[in-house]
Amino acid sequence: MSTKTTEQLDPEAPRDWHFTFGARQRFDGRYVTIHGTHGEARAEMIRHFGTAWCAMYDATRPADVTKFPTGLSNLPRAEWPDPTRPTVLEFGSFGIFIPTSCIDTPATATEIFEAIGDELTSAGYNLDTIALQFTDSGHAVEVVDDGALLGLVRISQREPDYWLTLADELRKAADMVATLAGTGSKPYRVALWINAALTKKDADTAVPIVDAVTAALGMTAEAKQVGSTWEYGASEERGDLKVWVDTPIPSPEDNRVAELEQQLEQLRAQLAQGGAAR
């Protein structure tokens, strides 16, 4: 990896920077453009691609523009690896079942090839006769055995699990709170509140969420009236931390009104059907 500039850089001047990839790297033949200072652009590149890239060019300097390789196509941001998602390798058309493999992202070409090699070895293939090469602009890998195409491995990224991500954020917050040790001060209340919905109209989808969360926390949810409204949930004190989970729900009167309205609609339909029959 190198920095291709011939003049003194002004790190505080935002501009466009072009980044290229080397031979046999996943996005060989493509380039990306990032706007920012020299340090910002380089950090953003590393965040998405790690160190699996080749050169950095200043798009505003004639010397760099002259050296920029021709024939490359731009890799749009929508196709960049997302550093928050694992890289998923899906094996298709190999004649035998090979399980999907996941590796941390950003994944280098070497890491992708090693993961594919591990799965092929486990499946009984001889790696001495197998060659791997990227295709589909870096979104797939062709597996060739003795010159014949054995199969294709699709590269994608899986959505991060919401609850695992939330748990990670809570742990980070707890670590930051721990830095207050020894300050001698104490807040009036510290609470963890999980609200499944904003309005009672979403109760059908929100109530199962409340049930799942309260069960995971060792709590039991119930319906209760709070002032003029009703909610479904549970709360308890855990040391100095108050934990509560809830969602607004229709009142018993609301449910009864809904039932009567449904019955009324059914009667209207029956009357309309009877009138049509006459």
C-alpha positions as CSV (number, residue, x, y, z in Angstrom):
1,M,0.0,0.0,0.0
2,S,1.4,3.4,-0.9
3,T,0.5,7.1,-1.1
4,K,1.0,8.4,-4.7
5,T,1.6,12.1,-4.4
6,T,4.5,14.2,-5.6
7,E,3.8,17.5,-3.8
8,Q,3.6,18.4,-0.1
9,L,0.2,17.5,1.2
10,D,-2.0,20.0,3.1
11,P,-3.8,17.6,5.5
12,E,-6.4,20.2,6.4
13,A,-7.7,20.8,2.9
14,P,-10.7,18.5,2.0
15,R,-10.7,17.2,-1.5
16,D,-11.5,14.1,-3.6
17,W,-9.1,11.1,-3.3
18,H,-9.1,8.1,-5.5
19,F,-8.1,4.7,-4.1
20,T,-7.2,1.7,-6.3
21,F,-6.8,-2.0,-5.7
22,G,-3.9,-4.4,-6.6
23,A,-3.8,-7.6,-8.7
24,R,-5.7,-10.5,-7.1
25,Q,-7.3,-8.2,-4.6
26,R,-11.1,-8.5,-4.3
27,F,-11.9,-5.3,-6.2
28,D,-9.0,-5.3,-8.7
29,G,-10.0,-3.2,-11.7
30,R,-12.2,-0.9,-9.6
31,Y,-11.5,2.4,-7.7
32,V,-13.3,4.3,-5.1
33,T,-13.5,8.1,-4.4
34,I,-13.6,9.6,-0.9
35,H,-13.9,13.2,-0.1
36,G,-12.1,14.7,3.0
37,T,-8.7,15.6,4.3
38,H,-5.8,13.2,3.6
39,G,-6.2,11.6,7.0
40,E,-10.0,11.4,6.9
41,A,-10.1,9.8,3.5
42,R,-7.5,7.3,4.4
43,A,-9.2,6.4,7.6
44,E,-12.5,5.9,5.8
45,M,-10.9,3.7,3.2
46,I,-9.3,1.5,5.9
47,R,-12.6,1.3,7.8
48,H,-14.3,-0.3,4.8
49,F,-11.5,-2.1,3.1
50,G,-8.9,-2.7,5.7
51,T,-5.4,-2.5,4.1
52,A,-6.6,-4.5,1.1
53,W,-6.0,-1.7,-1.4
54,C,-3.1,-0.5,-3.4
55,A,-2.7,3.3,-3.9
56,M,-4.1,6.7,-3.0
57,Y,-4.3,9.5,-5.5
58,D,-5.1,13.2,-5.0
59,A,-7.8,13.9,-7.6
60,T,-7.0,17.6,-7.6
61,R,-3.3,17.4,-8.5
62,P,-2.4,17.1,-12.2
63,A,0.7,14.9,-11.3
64,D,-1.6,12.4,-9.6
65,V,-4.3,12.6,-12.3
66,T,-1.6,11.7,-14.9
67,K,-0.4,8.7,-12.9
68,F,-4.0,7.4,-12.3
69,P,-4.5,4.1,-14.1
70,T,-6.8,4.0,-17.1
71,G,-9.5,1.5,-17.7
72,L,-10.8,1.3,-14.1
73,S,-14.4,1.5,-13.2
74,N,-15.8,3.2,-10.1
75,L,-17.0,1.1,-7.2
76,P,-20.2,2.9,-5.9
77,R,-20.5,3.4,-2.1
78,A,-23.5,1.0,-2.1
79,E,-21.2,-1.8,-3.0
80,W,-18.5,-1.1,-0.4
81,P,-18.1,-3.6,2.4
82,D,-20.0,-2.5,5.5
83,P,-17.6,-2.8,8.5
84,T,-20.6,-3.5,10.9
85,R,-21.7,-6.6,9.0
86,P,-20.0,-10.1,8.6
87,T,-19.0,-11.2,5.2
88,V,-21.1,-14.2,4.1
89,L,-19.8,-16.9,1.7
90,E,-22.5,-19.0,0.1
91,F,-21.4,-22.1,-1.9
92,G,-23.7,-23.0,-4.8
93,S,-23.8,-25.7,-7.4
94,F,-21.0,-27.9,-6.0
95,G,-22.9,-31.1,-6.2
96,I,-22.6,-31.6,-2.4
97,F,-23.7,-29.5,0.5
98,I,-21.1,-27.0,1.7
99,P,-22.3,-24.8,4.7
100,T,-22.4,-21.1,4.4
101,S,-19.3,-19.5,6.0
102,C,-19.1,-16.1,7.8
103,I,-15.9,-14.1,8.4
104,D,-15.4,-10.6,9.9
105,T,-15.4,-7.7,7.6
106,P,-13.6,-5.9,6.0
107,A,-12.4,-9.2,4.6
108,T,-9.2,-9.3,2.5
109,A,-8.8,-11.5,-0.6
110,T,-6.5,-13.7,1.4
111,E,-9.0,-14.1,4.2
112,I,-11.8,-14.9,1.7
113,F,-9.7,-17.4,-0.2
114,E,-8.5,-19.1,3.1
115,A,-12.1,-19.4,4.3
116,I,-13.2,-20.9,1.0
117,G,-10.2,-23.3,1.1
118,D,-11.1,-24.4,4.6
119,E,-14.6,-25.3,3.6
120,L,-13.5,-27.1,0.4
121,T,-11.0,-29.1,2.4
122,S,-13.6,-30.1,4.9
123,A,-15.8,-31.2,2.0
124,G,-13.0,-33.5,0.7
125,Y,-11.6,-31.4,-2.2
126,N,-7.9,-31.4,-3.0
127,L,-6.7,-27.8,-2.9
128,D,-3.6,-28.7,-4.9
129,T,-5.7,-28.9,-8.1
130,I,-8.0,-26.0,-7.3
131,A,-7.6,-22.3,-8.3
132,L,-9.7,-19.4,-7.0
133,Q,-10.4,-16.2,-8.9
134,F,-12.7,-13.2,-8.3
135,T,-15.6,-12.6,-10.7
136,D,-18.7,-10.4,-10.9
137,S,-16.7,-7.3,-9.9
138,G,-15.6,-8.8,-6.7
139,H,-19.0,-10.1,-5.6
140,A,-18.2,-13.8,-6.3
141,V,-15.3,-16.3,-6.5
142,E,-15.0,-18.9,-9.2
143,V,-13.7,-22.3,-8.0
144,V,-11.8,-24.0,-10.8
145,D,-10.6,-27.7,-10.5
146,D,-8.1,-28.9,-13.1
147,G,-9.3,-26.2,-15.5
148,A,-13.0,-26.9,-15.1
149,L,-15.4,-24.7,-13.3
150,L,-16.4,-26.5,-10.1
151,G,-18.7,-23.9,-8.6
152,L,-19.3,-20.3,-7.6
153,V,-19.1,-18.8,-4.2
154,R,-21.3,-15.7,-3.7
155,I,-20.0,-12.9,-1.4
156,S,-22.6,-10.9,0.5
157,Q,-23.1,-9.2,3.8
158,R,-25.6,-10.1,6.4
159,E,-27.6,-7.6,8.4
160,P,-26.3,-7.3,11.9
161,D,-28.5,-8.9,14.6
162,Y,-30.4,-6.1,16.3
163,W,-30.3,-7.5,19.8
164,L,-26.6,-8.4,19.6
165,T,-25.8,-4.9,18.4
166,L,-28.0,-3.4,21.2
167,A,-26.3,-5.6,23.8
168,D,-22.9,-4.4,22.6
169,E,-23.9,-0.8,22.8
170,L,-25.2,-1.3,26.4
171,R,-21.9,-2.9,27.3
172,K,-20.0,0.1,25.9
173,A,-22.2,2.4,27.9
174,A,-21.7,0.4,31.1
175,D,-17.9,0.6,30.5
176,M,-18.1,4.4,30.2
177,V,-20.3,4.7,33.3
178,A,-17.6,2.7,35.2
179,T,-15.1,5.5,34.5
180,L,-17.2,7.6,37.0
181,A,-16.0,5.4,39.9
182,G,-14.6,7.4,42.8
183,T,-16.4,10.6,41.9
184,G,-18.6,10.5,45.0
185,S,-21.7,11.7,43.2
186,K,-24.9,9.8,42.6
187,P,-27.9,10.5,40.3
188,Y,-31.5,10.5,41.5
189,R,-32.4,7.6,39.2
190,V,-30.8,5.4,36.5
191,A,-33.2,3.5,34.3
192,L,-33.3,1.1,31.4
193,W,-36.5,1.5,29.4
194,I,-37.4,-0.6,26.5
195,N,-40.6,0.7,24.8
196,A,-42.0,-1.6,22.1
197,A,-44.3,0.9,20.4
198,L,-45.4,4.5,20.6
199,T,-49.2,4.0,20.1
200,K,-51.8,1.4,21.0
201,K,-52.5,0.9,17.3
202,D,-49.3,-1.2,17.1
203,A,-50.2,-3.5,20.0
204,D,-50.5,-6.6,17.9
205,T,-46.8,-6.5,17.0
206,A,-45.6,-4.8,20.2
207,V,-47.0,-7.2,22.7
208,P,-45.0,-10.2,21.5
209,I,-41.8,-8.1,21.7
210,V,-42.6,-7.2,25.3
211,D,-43.2,-10.8,26.1
212,A,-39.9,-11.9,24.5
213,V,-37.9,-9.1,26.3
214,T,-39.5,-9.6,29.7
215,A,-38.9,-13.3,29.5
216,A,-35.3,-12.8,28.6
217,L,-35.0,-10.5,31.6
218,G,-36.7,-12.9,34.0
219,M,-39.8,-10.7,34.3
220,T,-43.5,-11.3,33.6
221,A,-45.5,-8.8,31.7
222,E,-49.1,-7.8,32.5
223,A,-51.8,-5.3,31.4
224,K,-52.5,-2.4,33.7
225,Q,-54.1,1.0,33.7
226,V,-51.9,4.0,34.0
227,G,-53.9,7.1,34.5
228,S,-56.3,7.3,31.6
229,T,-54.4,4.9,29.4
230,W,-53.5,1.2,29.4
231,E,-50.1,-0.4,29.0
232,Y,-48.6,-3.9,28.8
233,G,-45.3,-4.6,30.4
234,A,-43.3,-5.1,33.6
235,S,-40.8,-3.2,35.7
236,E,-38.5,-3.9,38.7
237,E,-35.7,-2.4,40.6
238,R,-32.3,-4.2,40.2
239,G,-30.1,-2.5,42.8
240,D,-29.8,1.1,41.7
241,L,-31.0,0.3,38.2
242,K,-34.7,0.5,37.3
243,V,-35.7,-1.8,34.4
244,W,-39.0,-1.5,32.7
245,V,-40.4,-2.8,29.4
246,D,-43.8,-1.7,28.1
247,T,-46.0,-0.7,25.2
248,P,-49.4,1.1,25.0
249,I,-52.4,-1.2,24.4
250,P,-56.1,-0.6,23.8
251,S,-58.2,-0.5,26.9
252,P,-60.9,-3.2,27.6
253,E,-63.5,-0.6,26.5
254,D,-61.6,-0.1,23.2
255,N,-61.6,-3.8,22.6
256,R,-65.3,-4.0,23.3
257,V,-66.0,-1.1,21.0
258,A,-63.9,-2.8,18.3
259,E,-65.9,-6.1,18.7
260,L,-69.2,-4.2,18.5
261,E,-68.1,-2.4,15.3
262,Q,-67.0,-5.7,13.8
263,Q,-70.4,-7.2,14.6
264,L,-72.2,-4.2,13.1
265,E,-70.2,-4.5,9.9
266,Q,-71.2,-8.2,9.7
267,L,-74.9,-7.3,10.1
268,R,-74.7,-4.6,7.5
269,A,-73.1,-7.1,5.1
270,Q,-75.8,-9.6,5.8
271,L,-78.5,-7.1,5.3
272,A,-76.9,-5.9,2.0
273,Q,-76.7,-9.5,0.8
274,G,-80.3,-10.1,1.7
275,G,-81.5,-7.0,-0.1
276,A,-79.6,-8.0,-3.2
277,A,-81.2,-11.5,-3.1
278,R,-84.6,-9.9,-3.2
